[in-house]
Amino acid sequence: MTREKLPTRRPGLLRRLIFGGRPWDVQFGITWPRGRVAEIFISSTRSASDIEACARDGAILASRCLQHGDSIEEMAKSITREDDGKPTTIIGAALDLVASEAKKVAADFGLQGGGLGE
């Protein structure tokens, strides 16, 4: 599938997530009016750390997958999880958060895509 070209200006939401005992900012962009998550950004208060670089790179890869047609829900289901079902990495935790928040946004605004891929 061809990569989706995103509009220059697009709405985004920012959420704070605590993972591994540290705060992370997770921002995601949604395409309107379909309500599909199109990009994710992850950053930490501890910039320039190896784990933050891995989180940023994971978000870039997730964004490219979203722009090639994967849904946030499909990606969240595919990540490594602990025995209790919790995500093992910050990337997995961010995907879970975005999938949950996108559903809420879609419901609040009556968007067609349900916040997920189509």
PDB file as gemmi writes it, atoms N, CA and C in Angstrom:
CRYST1    1.000    1.000    1.000  90.00  90.00  90.00 P 1                      
ATOM      1  N   MET A   1       0.834  -1.178   0.000  1.00  0.00           N  
ATOM      2  CA  MET A   1       0.000   0.000   0.000  1.00  0.00           C  
ATOM      3  C   MET A   1       0.882   1.245   0.000  1.00  0.00           C  
ATOM      4  N   THR A   2       0.430   2.264  -0.688  1.00  0.00           N  
ATOM      5  CA  THR A   2       1.138   3.533  -0.756  1.00  0.00           C  
ATOM      6  C   THR A   2       0.976   4.296   0.556  1.00  0.00           C  
ATOM      7  N   ARG A   3       2.014   4.992   0.933  1.00  0.00           N  
ATOM      8  CA  ARG A   3       1.967   5.775   2.172  1.00  0.00           C  
ATOM      9  C   ARG A   3       0.993   6.940   2.022  1.00  0.00           C  
ATOM     10  N   GLU A   4       0.132   7.108   3.017  1.00  0.00           N  
ATOM     11  CA  GLU A   4      -0.848   8.185   3.030  1.00  0.00           C  
ATOM     12  C   GLU A   4      -0.153   9.527   3.232  1.00  0.00           C  
ATOM     13  N   LYS A   5      -0.468  10.484   2.368  1.00  0.00           N  
ATOM     14  CA  LYS A   5       0.065  11.838   2.538  1.00  0.00           C  
ATOM     15  C   LYS A   5      -0.822  12.565   3.538  1.00  0.00           C  
ATOM     16  N   LEU A   6      -0.220  13.066   4.597  1.00  0.00           N  
ATOM     17  CA  LEU A   6      -0.973  13.756   5.643  1.00  0.00           C  
ATOM     18  C   LEU A   6      -1.074  15.243   5.330  1.00  0.00           C  
ATOM     19  N   PRO A   7      -2.190  15.860   5.730  1.00  0.00           N  
ATOM     20  CA  PRO A   7      -2.304  17.305   5.543  1.00  0.00           C  
ATOM     21  C   PRO A   7      -1.243  18.040   6.362  1.00  0.00           C  
ATOM     22  N   THR A   8      -0.862  19.213   5.907  1.00  0.00           N  
ATOM     23  CA  THR A   8       0.150  19.998   6.612  1.00  0.00           C  
ATOM     24  C   THR A   8      -0.298  20.327   8.030  1.00  0.00           C  
ATOM     25  N   ARG A   9      -1.549  20.698   8.180  1.00  0.00           N  
ATOM     26  CA  ARG A   9      -2.111  20.995   9.504  1.00  0.00           C  
ATOM     27  C   ARG A   9      -3.117  19.910   9.846  1.00  0.00           C  
ATOM     28  N   ARG A  10      -2.968  19.348  11.024  1.00  0.00           N  
ATOM     29  CA  ARG A  10      -3.889  18.295  11.456  1.00  0.00           C  
ATOM     30  C   ARG A  10      -3.995  18.330  12.974  1.00  0.00           C  
ATOM     31  N   PRO A  11      -5.155  17.947  13.487  1.00  0.00           N  
ATOM     32  CA  PRO A  11      -5.339  17.970  14.939  1.00  0.00           C  
ATOM     33  C   PRO A  11      -4.511  16.894  15.630  1.00  0.00           C  
ATOM     34  N   GLY A  12      -4.097  17.203  16.826  1.00  0.00           N  
ATOM     35  CA  GLY A  12      -3.364  16.240  17.633  1.00  0.00           C  
ATOM     36  C   GLY A  12      -3.746  16.367  19.096  1.00  0.00           C  
ATOM     37  N   LEU A  13      -3.554  15.306  19.815  1.00  0.00           N  
ATOM     38  CA  LEU A  13      -3.837  15.284  21.251  1.00  0.00           C  
ATOM     39  C   LEU A  13      -2.579  14.872  21.992  1.00  0.00           C  
ATOM     40  N   LEU A  14      -2.393  15.435  23.167  1.00  0.00           N  
ATOM     41  CA  LEU A  14      -1.236  15.137  24.006  1.00  0.00           C  
ATOM     42  C   LEU A  14      -1.723  14.524  25.308  1.00  0.00           C  
ATOM     43  N   ARG A  15      -1.135  13.402  25.680  1.00  0.00           N  
ATOM     44  CA  ARG A  15      -1.473  12.731  26.935  1.00  0.00           C  
ATOM     45  C   ARG A  15      -0.187  12.413  27.685  1.00  0.00           C  
ATOM     46  N   ARG A  16      -0.266  12.432  29.007  1.00  0.00           N  
ATOM     47  CA  ARG A  16       0.862  12.060  29.865  1.00  0.00           C  
ATOM     48  C   ARG A  16       0.671  10.613  30.284  1.00  0.00           C  
ATOM     49  N   LEU A  17       1.736   9.843  30.251  1.00  0.00           N  
ATOM     50  CA  LEU A  17       1.716   8.426  30.592  1.00  0.00           C  
ATOM     51  C   LEU A  17       2.861   8.163  31.562  1.00  0.00           C  
ATOM     52  N   ILE A  18       2.590   7.414  32.610  1.00  0.00           N  
ATOM     53  CA  ILE A  18       3.660   6.984  33.517  1.00  0.00           C  
ATOM     54  C   ILE A  18       3.982   5.536  33.169  1.00  0.00           C  
ATOM     55  N   PHE A  19       5.232   5.298  32.802  1.00  0.00           N  
ATOM     56  CA  PHE A  19       5.668   3.940  32.476  1.00  0.00           C  
ATOM     57  C   PHE A  19       7.077   3.756  33.022  1.00  0.00           C  
ATOM     58  N   GLY A  20       7.310   2.643  33.693  1.00  0.00           N  
ATOM     59  CA  GLY A  20       8.624   2.381  34.263  1.00  0.00           C  
ATOM     60  C   GLY A  20       9.009   3.411  35.315  1.00  0.00           C  
ATOM     61  N   GLY A  21       7.998   3.976  35.983  1.00  0.00           N  
ATOM     62  CA  GLY A  21       8.251   4.946  37.035  1.00  0.00           C  
ATOM     63  C   GLY A  21       8.638   6.335  36.553  1.00  0.00           C  
ATOM     64  N   ARG A  22       8.493   6.595  35.254  1.00  0.00           N  
ATOM     65  CA  ARG A  22       8.873   7.904  34.732  1.00  0.00           C  
ATOM     66  C   ARG A  22       7.778   8.437  33.811  1.00  0.00           C  
ATOM     67  N   PRO A  23       7.618   9.763  33.771  1.00  0.00           N  
ATOM     68  CA  PRO A  23       6.584  10.347  32.915  1.00  0.00           C  
ATOM     69  C   PRO A  23       7.014  10.396  31.444  1.00  0.00           C  
ATOM     70  N   TRP A  24       6.057  10.130  30.587  1.00  0.00           N  
ATOM     71  CA  TRP A  24       6.254  10.193  29.143  1.00  0.00           C  
ATOM     72  C   TRP A  24       5.121  11.018  28.544  1.00  0.00           C  
ATOM     73  N   ASP A  25       5.420  11.795  27.532  1.00  0.00           N  
ATOM     74  CA  ASP A  25       4.393  12.512  26.781  1.00  0.00           C  
ATOM     75  C   ASP A  25       4.146  11.754  25.483  1.00  0.00           C  
ATOM     76  N   VAL A  26       2.882  11.458  25.239  1.00  0.00           N  
ATOM     77  CA  VAL A  26       2.479  10.747  24.031  1.00  0.00           C  
ATOM     78  C   VAL A  26       1.520  11.661  23.275  1.00  0.00           C  
ATOM     79  N   GLN A  27       1.914  12.032  22.081  1.00  0.00           N  
ATOM     80  CA  GLN A  27       1.062  12.873  21.242  1.00  0.00           C  
ATOM     81  C   GLN A  27       0.665  12.066  20.017  1.00  0.00           C  
ATOM     82  N   PHE A  28      -0.588  12.230  19.584  1.00  0.00           N  
ATOM     83  CA  PHE A  28      -1.014  11.524  18.377  1.00  0.00           C  
ATOM     84  C   PHE A  28      -1.902  12.414  17.531  1.00  0.00           C  
ATOM     85  N   GLY A  29      -1.762  12.240  16.221  1.00  0.00           N  
ATOM     86  CA  GLY A  29      -2.548  13.006  15.264  1.00  0.00           C  
ATOM     87  C   GLY A  29      -3.637  12.140  14.668  1.00  0.00           C  
ATOM     88  N   ILE A  30      -4.773  12.773  14.404  1.00  0.00           N  
ATOM     89  CA  ILE A  30      -5.934  12.072  13.857  1.00  0.00           C  
ATOM     90  C   ILE A  30      -6.341  12.748  12.556  1.00  0.00           C  
ATOM     91  N   THR A  31      -6.665  11.942  11.540  1.00  0.00           N  
ATOM     92  CA  THR A  31      -7.176  12.498  10.291  1.00  0.00           C  
ATOM     93  C   THR A  31      -8.677  12.702  10.421  1.00  0.00           C  
ATOM     94  N   TRP A  32      -9.163  13.814   9.913  1.00  0.00           N  
ATOM     95  CA  TRP A  32     -10.591  14.143   9.976  1.00  0.00           C  
ATOM     96  C   TRP A  32     -11.139  14.125   8.570  1.00  0.00           C  
ATOM     97  N   PRO A  33     -12.370  13.744   8.306  1.00  0.00           N  
ATOM     98  CA  PRO A  33     -13.393  13.362   9.272  1.00  0.00           C  
ATOM     99  C   PRO A  33     -13.401  11.872   9.594  1.00  0.00           C  
ATOM    100  N   ARG A  34     -12.443  11.132   9.039  1.00  0.00           N  
ATOM    101  CA  ARG A  34     -12.456   9.680   9.257  1.00  0.00           C  
ATOM    102  C   ARG A  34     -12.144   9.290  10.690  1.00  0.00           C  
ATOM    103  N   GLY A  35     -11.379  10.092  11.384  1.00  0.00           N  
ATOM    104  CA  GLY A  35     -11.069   9.787  12.772  1.00  0.00           C  
ATOM    105  C   GLY A  35     -10.049   8.683  12.939  1.00  0.00           C  
ATOM    106  N   ARG A  36      -9.126   8.571  11.980  1.00  0.00           N  
ATOM    107  CA  ARG A  36      -8.119   7.521  12.040  1.00  0.00           C  
ATOM    108  C   ARG A  36      -6.812   8.083  12.586  1.00  0.00           C  
ATOM    109  N   VAL A  37      -6.198   7.352  13.503  1.00  0.00           N  
ATOM    110  CA  VAL A  37      -4.888   7.755  14.031  1.00  0.00           C  
ATOM    111  C   VAL A  37      -3.874   7.649  12.896  1.00  0.00           C  
ATOM    112  N   ALA A  38      -3.097   8.721  12.687  1.00  0.00           N  
ATOM    113  CA  ALA A  38      -2.166   8.760  11.567  1.00  0.00           C  
ATOM    114  C   ALA A  38      -0.706   8.901  11.985  1.00  0.00           C  
ATOM    115  N   GLU A  39      -0.464   9.298  13.235  1.00  0.00           N  
ATOM    116  CA  GLU A  39       0.919   9.473  13.679  1.00  0.00           C  
ATOM    117  C   GLU A  39       0.980   9.485  15.203  1.00  0.00           C  
ATOM    118  N   ILE A  40       2.162   9.114  15.709  1.00  0.00           N  
ATOM    119  CA  ILE A  40       2.400   9.070  17.151  1.00  0.00           C  
ATOM    120  C   ILE A  40       3.781   9.660  17.424  1.00  0.00           C  
ATOM    121  N   PHE A  41       3.871  10.411  18.521  1.00  0.00           N  
ATOM    122  CA  PHE A  41       5.146  10.945  18.988  1.00  0.00           C  
ATOM    123  C   PHE A  41       5.284  10.595  20.467  1.00  0.00           C  
ATOM    124  N   ILE A  42       6.476  10.165  20.880  1.00  0.00           N  
ATOM    125  CA  ILE A  42       6.738   9.830  22.278  1.00  0.00           C  
ATOM    126  C   ILE A  42       7.979  10.600  22.723  1.00  0.00           C  
ATOM    127  N   SER A  43       7.880  11.270  23.871  1.00  0.00           N  
ATOM    128  CA  SER A  43       9.047  11.958  24.423  1.00  0.00           C  
ATOM    129  C   SER A  43       9.045  11.807  25.938  1.00  0.00           C  
ATOM    130  N   SER A  44      10.219  12.009  26.513  1.00  0.00           N  
ATOM    131  CA  SER A  44      10.403  11.847  27.948  1.00  0.00           C  
ATOM    132  C   SER A  44      10.968  13.127  28.539  1.00  0.00           C  
ATOM    133  N   THR A  45      10.800  13.260  29.843  1.00  0.00           N  
ATOM    134  CA  THR A  45      11.414  14.396  30.529  1.00  0.00           C  
ATOM    135  C   THR A  45      12.928  14.223  30.615  1.00  0.00           C  
ATOM    136  N   ARG A  46      13.397  13.017  30.401  1.00  0.00           N  
ATOM    137  CA  ARG A  46      14.834  12.723  30.438  1.00  0.00           C  
ATOM    138  C   ARG A  46      15.340  12.601  29.001  1.00  0.00           C  
ATOM    139  N   SER A  47      15.461  13.748  28.338  1.00  0.00           N  
ATOM    140  CA  SER A  47      15.847  13.734  26.932  1.00  0.00           C  
ATOM    141  C   SER A  47      17.293  13.286  26.771  1.00  0.00           C  
ATOM    142  N   ALA A  48      17.596  12.854  25.579  1.00  0.00           N  
ATOM    143  CA  ALA A  48      18.927  12.380  25.195  1.00  0.00           C  
ATOM    144  C   ALA A  48      19.304  11.051  25.833  1.00  0.00           C  
ATOM    145  N   SER A  49      18.344  10.353  26.418  1.00  0.00           N  
ATOM    146  CA  SER A  49      18.644   9.033  26.966  1.00  0.00           C  
ATOM    147  C   SER A  49      18.426   7.979  25.879  1.00  0.00           C  
ATOM    148  N   ASP A  50      19.079   6.834  26.036  1.00  0.00           N  
ATOM    149  CA  ASP A  50      18.931   5.746  25.064  1.00  0.00           C  
ATOM    150  C   ASP A  50      17.492   5.268  24.975  1.00  0.00           C  
ATOM    151  N   ILE A  51      16.819   5.163  26.114  1.00  0.00           N  
ATOM    152  CA  ILE A  51      15.444   4.663  26.111  1.00  0.00           C  
ATOM    153  C   ILE A  51      14.518   5.651  25.412  1.00  0.00           C  
ATOM    154  N   GLU A  52      14.771   6.953  25.577  1.00  0.00           N  
ATOM    155  CA  GLU A  52      13.933   7.926  24.867  1.00  0.00           C  
ATOM    156  C   GLU A  52      14.172   7.840  23.362  1.00  0.00           C  
ATOM    157  N   ALA A  53      15.408   7.647  22.951  1.00  0.00           N  
ATOM    158  CA  ALA A  53      15.701   7.504  21.523  1.00  0.00           C  
ATOM    159  C   ALA A  53      14.984   6.282  20.944  1.00  0.00           C  
ATOM    160  N   CYS A  54      14.992   5.179  21.688  1.00  0.00           N  
ATOM    161  CA  CYS A  54      14.275   3.975  21.238  1.00  0.00           C  
ATOM    162  C   CYS A  54      12.772   4.229  21.159  1.00  0.00           C  
ATOM    163  N   ALA A  55      12.236   4.953  22.129  1.00  0.00           N  
ATOM    164  CA  ALA A  55      10.804   5.274  22.129  1.00  0.00           C  
ATOM    165  C   ALA A  55      10.453   6.155  20.935  1.00  0.00           C  
ATOM    166  N   ARG A  56      11.273   7.163  20.674  1.00  0.00           N  
ATOM    167  CA  ARG A  56      11.025   8.040  19.516  1.00  0.00           C  
ATOM    168  C   ARG A  56      11.073   7.250  18.216  1.00  0.00           C  
ATOM    169  N   ASP A  57      12.095   6.388  18.083  1.00  0.00           N  
ATOM    170  CA  ASP A  57      12.208   5.581  16.866  1.00  0.00           C  
ATOM    171  C   ASP A  57      11.035   4.618  16.719  1.00  0.00           C  
ATOM    172  N   GLY A  58      10.590   4.033  17.830  1.00  0.00           N  
ATOM    173  CA  GLY A  58       9.422   3.152  17.790  1.00  0.00           C  
ATOM    174  C   GLY A  58       8.177   3.897  17.345  1.00  0.00           C  
ATOM    175  N   ALA A  59       8.030   5.136  17.805  1.00  0.00           N  
ATOM    176  CA  ALA A  59       6.881   5.953  17.404  1.00  0.00           C  
ATOM    177  C   ALA A  59       6.950   6.302  15.921  1.00  0.00           C  
ATOM    178  N   ILE A  60       8.143   6.562  15.419  1.00  0.00           N  
ATOM    179  CA  ILE A  60       8.309   6.840  13.987  1.00  0.00           C  
ATOM    180  C   ILE A  60       7.893   5.621  13.169  1.00  0.00           C  
ATOM    181  N   LEU A  61       8.354   4.445  13.577  1.00  0.00           N  
ATOM    182  CA  LEU A  61       7.982   3.221  12.860  1.00  0.00           C  
ATOM    183  C   LEU A  61       6.483   2.966  12.941  1.00  0.00           C  
ATOM    184  N   ALA A  62       5.899   3.184  14.117  1.00  0.00           N  
ATOM    185  CA  ALA A  62       4.448   3.008  14.271  1.00  0.00           C  
ATOM    186  C   ALA A  62       3.705   3.989  13.370  1.00  0.00           C  
ATOM    187  N   SER A  63       4.166   5.226  13.302  1.00  0.00           N  
ATOM    188  CA  SER A  63       3.528   6.232  12.449  1.00  0.00           C  
ATOM    189  C   SER A  63       3.578   5.816  10.983  1.00  0.00           C  
ATOM    190  N   ARG A  64       4.711   5.306  10.554  1.00  0.00           N  
ATOM    191  CA  ARG A  64       4.817   4.855   9.160  1.00  0.00           C  
ATOM    192  C   ARG A  64       3.874   3.681   8.893  1.00  0.00           C  
ATOM    193  N   CYS A  65       3.756   2.775   9.843  1.00  0.00           N  
ATOM    194  CA  CYS A  65       2.804   1.659   9.688  1.00  0.00           C  
ATOM    195  C   CYS A  65       1.374   2.186   9.581  1.00  0.00           C  
ATOM    196  N   LEU A  66       1.019   3.160  10.418  1.00  0.00           N  
ATOM    197  CA  LEU A  66      -0.318   3.758  10.368  1.00  0.00           C  
ATOM    198  C   LEU A  66      -0.570   4.399   9.010  1.00  0.00           C  
ATOM    199  N   GLN A  67       0.437   5.069   8.480  1.00  0.00           N  
ATOM    200  CA  GLN A  67       0.288   5.762   7.202  1.00  0.00           C  
ATOM    201  C   GLN A  67       0.282   4.805   6.013  1.00  0.00           C  
ATOM    202  N   HIS A  68       0.652   3.554   6.255  1.00  0.00           N  
ATOM    203  CA  HIS A  68       0.576   2.522   5.216  1.00  0.00           C  
ATOM    204  C   HIS A  68      -0.641   1.619   5.393  1.00  0.00           C  
ATOM    205  N   GLY A  69      -1.526   1.958   6.332  1.00  0.00           N  
ATOM    206  CA  GLY A  69      -2.791   1.243   6.433  1.00  0.00           C  
ATOM    207  C   GLY A  69      -3.002   0.372   7.651  1.00  0.00           C  
ATOM    208  N   ASP A  70      -1.970   0.147   8.474  1.00  0.00           N  
ATOM    209  CA  ASP A  70      -2.190  -0.616   9.708  1.00  0.00           C  
ATOM    210  C   ASP A  70      -3.030   0.221  10.669  1.00  0.00           C  
ATOM    211  N   SER A  71      -3.799  -0.427  11.506  1.00  0.00           N  
ATOM    212  CA  SER A  71      -4.579   0.318  12.500  1.00  0.00           C  
ATOM    213  C   SER A  71      -3.840   0.317  13.834  1.00  0.00           C  
ATOM    214  N   ILE A  72      -4.138   1.302  14.645  1.00  0.00           N  
ATOM    215  CA  ILE A  72      -3.537   1.389  15.977  1.00  0.00           C  
ATOM    216  C   ILE A  72      -3.928   0.165  16.797  1.00  0.00           C  
ATOM    217  N   GLU A  73      -5.151  -0.311  16.613  1.00  0.00           N  
ATOM    218  CA  GLU A  73      -5.626  -1.481  17.344  1.00  0.00           C  
ATOM    219  C   GLU A  73      -4.840  -2.736  16.956  1.00  0.00           C  
ATOM    220  N   GLU A  74      -4.582  -2.919  15.661  1.00  0.00           N  
ATOM    221  CA  GLU A  74      -3.800  -4.077  15.206  1.00  0.00           C  
ATOM    222  C   GLU A  74      -2.395  -4.050  15.800  1.00  0.00           C  
ATOM    223  N   MET A  75      -1.790  -2.880  15.805  1.00  0.00           N  
ATOM    224  CA  MET A  75      -0.436  -2.777  16.346  1.00  0.00           C  
ATOM    225  C   MET A  75      -0.423  -3.022  17.843  1.00  0.00           C  
ATOM    226  N   ALA A  76      -1.398  -2.478  18.564  1.00  0.00           N  
ATOM    227  CA  ALA A  76      -1.458  -2.682  20.016  1.00  0.00           C  
ATOM    228  C   ALA A  76      -1.621  -4.163  20.357  1.00  0.00           C  
ATOM    229  N   LYS A  77      -2.357  -4.894  19.541  1.00  0.00           N  
ATOM    230  CA  LYS A  77      -2.544  -6.333  19.779  1.00  0.00           C  
ATOM    231  C   LYS A  77      -1.267  -7.129  19.514  1.00  0.00           C  
ATOM    232  N   SER A  78      -0.357  -6.577  18.709  1.00  0.00           N  
ATOM    233  CA  SER A  78       0.832  -7.309  18.266  1.00  0.00           C  
ATOM    234  C   SER A  78       2.049  -7.163  19.171  1.00  0.00           C  
ATOM    235  N   ILE A  79       1.989  -6.290  20.149  1.00  0.00           N  
ATOM    236  CA  ILE A  79       3.175  -6.008  20.963  1.00  0.00           C  
ATOM    237  C   ILE A  79       3.421  -7.092  22.020  1.00  0.00           C  
ATOM    238  N   THR A  80       4.637  -7.110  22.539  1.00  0.00           N  
ATOM    239  CA  THR A  80       5.002  -8.035  23.605  1.00  0.00           C  
ATOM    240  C   THR A  80       4.328  -7.597  24.898  1.00  0.00           C  
ATOM    241  N   ARG A  81       3.770  -8.577  25.606  1.00  0.00           N  
ATOM    242  CA  ARG A  81       3.056  -8.285  26.852  1.00  0.00           C  
ATOM    243  C   ARG A  81       3.553  -9.198  27.972  1.00  0.00           C  
ATOM    244  N   GLU A  82       3.383  -8.710  29.198  1.00  0.00           N  
ATOM    245  CA  GLU A  82       3.687  -9.496  30.390  1.00  0.00           C  
ATOM    246  C   GLU A  82       2.587 -10.539  30.583  1.00  0.00           C  
ATOM    247  N   ASP A  83       2.783 -11.440  31.532  1.00  0.00           N  
ATOM    248  CA  ASP A  83       1.781 -12.475  31.811  1.00  0.00           C  
ATOM    249  C   ASP A  83       0.427 -11.890  32.192  1.00  0.00           C  
ATOM    250  N   ASP A  84       0.433 -10.705  32.812  1.00  0.00           N  
ATOM    251  CA  ASP A  84      -0.828 -10.077  33.227  1.00  0.00           C  
ATOM    252  C   ASP A  84      -1.479  -9.251  32.110  1.00  0.00           C  
ATOM    253  N   GLY A  85      -0.870  -9.247  30.927  1.00  0.00           N  
ATOM    254  CA  GLY A  85      -1.436  -8.532  29.789  1.00  0.00           C  
ATOM    255  C   GLY A  85      -0.934  -7.113  29.607  1.00  0.00           C  
ATOM    256  N   LYS A  86      -0.158  -6.618  30.565  1.00  0.00           N  
ATOM    257  CA  LYS A  86       0.373  -5.256  30.447  1.00  0.00           C  
ATOM    258  C   LYS A  86       1.505  -5.228  29.419  1.00  0.00           C  
ATOM    259  N   PRO A  87       1.659  -4.103  28.707  1.00  0.00           N  
ATOM    260  CA  PRO A  87       2.739  -4.011  27.723  1.00  0.00           C  
ATOM    261  C   PRO A  87       4.109  -4.036  28.393  1.00  0.00           C  
ATOM    262  N   THR A  88       5.076  -4.620  27.708  1.00  0.00           N  
ATOM    263  CA  THR A  88       6.428  -4.749  28.233  1.00  0.00           C  
ATOM    264  C   THR A  88       7.250  -3.474  28.039  1.00  0.00           C  
ATOM    265  N   THR A  89       6.946  -2.705  27.005  1.00  0.00           N  
ATOM    266  CA  THR A  89       7.756  -1.532  26.666  1.00  0.00           C  
ATOM    267  C   THR A  89       6.927  -0.254  26.653  1.00  0.00           C  
ATOM    268  N   ILE A  90       7.618   0.870  26.652  1.00  0.00           N  
ATOM    269  CA  ILE A  90       6.947   2.165  26.540  1.00  0.00           C  
ATOM    270  C   ILE A  90       6.214   2.269  25.212  1.00  0.00           C  
ATOM    271  N   ILE A  91       6.746   1.687  24.175  1.00  0.00           N  
ATOM    272  CA  ILE A  91       6.074   1.739  22.872  1.00  0.00           C  
ATOM    273  C   ILE A  91       4.726   1.031  22.957  1.00  0.00           C  
ATOM    274  N   GLY A  92       4.702  -0.131  23.576  1.00  0.00           N  
ATOM    275  CA  GLY A  92       3.445  -0.851  23.751  1.00  0.00           C  
ATOM    276  C   GLY A  92       2.466  -0.090  24.619  1.00  0.00           C  
ATOM    277  N   ALA A  93       2.966   0.516  25.689  1.00  0.00           N  
ATOM    278  CA  ALA A  93       2.094   1.305  26.568  1.00  0.00           C  
ATOM    279  C   ALA A  93       1.511   2.498  25.813  1.00  0.00           C  
ATOM    280  N   ALA A  94       2.320   3.134  24.971  1.00  0.00           N  
ATOM    281  CA  ALA A  94       1.837   4.266  24.178  1.00  0.00           C  
ATOM    282  C   ALA A  94       0.783   3.816  23.169  1.00  0.00           C  
ATOM    283  N   LEU A  95       1.001   2.677  22.525  1.00  0.00           N  
ATOM    284  CA  LEU A  95       0.007   2.164  21.570  1.00  0.00           C  
ATOM    285  C   LEU A  95      -1.314   1.870  22.267  1.00  0.00           C  
ATOM    286  N   ASP A  96      -1.248   1.259  23.443  1.00  0.00           N  
ATOM    287  CA  ASP A  96      -2.475   0.993  24.208  1.00  0.00           C  
ATOM    288  C   ASP A  96      -3.195   2.294  24.557  1.00  0.00           C  
ATOM    289  N   LEU A  97      -2.439   3.279  25.033  1.00  0.00           N  
ATOM    290  CA  LEU A  97      -3.020   4.564  25.406  1.00  0.00           C  
ATOM    291  C   LEU A  97      -3.687   5.236  24.206  1.00  0.00           C  
ATOM    292  N   VAL A  98      -2.985   5.280  23.092  1.00  0.00           N  
ATOM    293  CA  VAL A  98      -3.524   5.945  21.906  1.00  0.00           C  
ATOM    294  C   VAL A  98      -4.762   5.218  21.390  1.00  0.00           C  
ATOM    295  N   ALA A  99      -4.741   3.888  21.377  1.00  0.00           N  
ATOM    296  CA  ALA A  99      -5.917   3.131  20.926  1.00  0.00           C  
ATOM    297  C   ALA A  99      -7.127   3.461  21.790  1.00  0.00           C  
ATOM    298  N   SER A 100      -6.934   3.513  23.092  1.00  0.00           N  
ATOM    299  CA  SER A 100      -8.023   3.822  24.017  1.00  0.00           C  
ATOM    300  C   SER A 100      -8.517   5.260  23.851  1.00  0.00           C  
ATOM    301  N   GLU A 101      -7.598   6.205  23.791  1.00  0.00           N  
ATOM    302  CA  GLU A 101      -7.959   7.621  23.665  1.00  0.00           C  
ATOM    303  C   GLU A 101      -8.615   7.911  22.318  1.00  0.00           C  
ATOM    304  N   ALA A 102      -8.149   7.273  21.262  1.00  0.00           N  
ATOM    305  CA  ALA A 102      -8.715   7.503  19.933  1.00  0.00           C  
ATOM    306  C   ALA A 102     -10.169   7.044  19.870  1.00  0.00           C  
ATOM    307  N   LYS A 103     -10.484   5.949  20.543  1.00  0.00           N  
ATOM    308  CA  LYS A 103     -11.879   5.488  20.594  1.00  0.00           C  
ATOM    309  C   LYS A 103     -12.761   6.523  21.281  1.00  0.00           C  
ATOM    310  N   LYS A 104     -12.251   7.109  22.365  1.00  0.00           N  
ATOM    311  CA  LYS A 104     -13.018   8.134  23.089  1.00  0.00           C  
ATOM    312  C   LYS A 104     -13.251   9.366  22.213  1.00  0.00           C  
ATOM    313  N   VAL A 105     -12.211   9.805  21.525  1.00  0.00           N  
ATOM    314  CA  VAL A 105     -12.323  10.975  20.655  1.00  0.00           C  
ATOM    315  C   VAL A 105     -13.328  10.703  19.542  1.00  0.00           C  
ATOM    316  N   ALA A 106     -13.234   9.530  18.938  1.00  0.00           N  
ATOM    317  CA  ALA A 106     -14.157   9.178  17.855  1.00  0.00           C  
ATOM    318  C   ALA A 106     -15.597   9.175  18.348  1.00  0.00           C  
ATOM    319  N   ALA A 107     -15.817   8.628  19.534  1.00  0.00           N  
ATOM    320  CA  ALA A 107     -17.175   8.594  20.094  1.00  0.00           C  
ATOM    321  C   ALA A 107     -17.663  10.005  20.424  1.00  0.00           C  
ATOM    322  N   ASP A 108     -16.797  10.823  21.005  1.00  0.00           N  
ATOM    323  CA  ASP A 108     -17.173  12.190  21.378  1.00  0.00           C  
ATOM    324  C   ASP A 108     -17.552  13.046  20.168  1.00  0.00           C  
ATOM    325  N   PHE A 109     -16.858  12.821  19.047  1.00  0.00           N  
ATOM    326  CA  PHE A 109     -17.072  13.662  17.871  1.00  0.00           C  
ATOM    327  C   PHE A 109     -17.842  12.959  16.753  1.00  0.00           C  
ATOM    328  N   GLY A 110     -18.275  11.722  17.000  1.00  0.00           N  
ATOM    329  CA  GLY A 110     -19.041  10.990  15.993  1.00  0.00           C  
ATOM    330  C   GLY A 110     -18.257  10.740  14.715  1.00  0.00           C  
ATOM    331  N   LEU A 111     -16.964  10.441  14.859  1.00  0.00           N  
ATOM    332  CA  LEU A 111     -16.122  10.214  13.689  1.00  0.00           C  
ATOM    333  C   LEU A 111     -16.367   8.836  13.100  1.00  0.00           C  
ATOM    334  N   GLN A 112     -16.181   8.728  11.810  1.00  0.00           N  
ATOM    335  CA  GLN A 112     -16.487   7.506  11.085  1.00  0.00           C  
ATOM    336  C   GLN A 112     -15.553   6.353  11.415  1.00  0.00           C  
ATOM    337  N   GLY A 113     -14.279   6.622  11.577  1.00  0.00           N  
ATOM    338  CA  GLY A 113     -13.302   5.557  11.706  1.00  0.00           C  
ATOM    339  C   GLY A 113     -13.226   4.922  13.080  1.00  0.00           C  
ATOM    340  N   GLY A 114     -13.977   5.416  14.039  1.00  0.00           N  
ATOM    341  CA  GLY A 114     -13.919   4.864  15.379  1.00  0.00           C  
ATOM    342  C   GLY A 114     -12.572   5.054  16.031  1.00  0.00           C  
ATOM    343  N   GLY A 115     -11.750   5.944  15.459  1.00  0.00           N  
ATOM    344  CA  GLY A 115     -10.430   6.196  16.007  1.00  0.00           C  
ATOM    345  C   GLY A 115      -9.391   5.199  15.550  1.00  0.00           C  
ATOM    346  N   LEU A 116      -9.822   4.217  14.770  1.00  0.00           N  
ATOM    347  CA  LEU A 116      -8.923   3.156  14.354  1.00  0.00           C  
ATOM    348  C   LEU A 116      -8.792   3.140  12.847  1.00  0.00           C  
ATOM    349  N   GLY A 117      -7.984   2.240  12.356  1.00  0.00           N  
ATOM    350  CA  GLY A 117      -7.856   2.078  10.911  1.00  0.00           C  
ATOM    351  C   GLY A 117      -9.151   1.574  10.321  1.00  0.00           C  
ATOM    352  N   GLU A 118      -9.272   1.769   9.024  1.00  0.00           N  
ATOM    353  CA  GLU A 118     -10.532   1.378   8.380  1.00  0.00           C  
ATOM    354  C   GLU A 118     -10.398   0.041   7.718  1.00  0.00           C  
TER     355      GLU A 118                                                      
END                                                                             
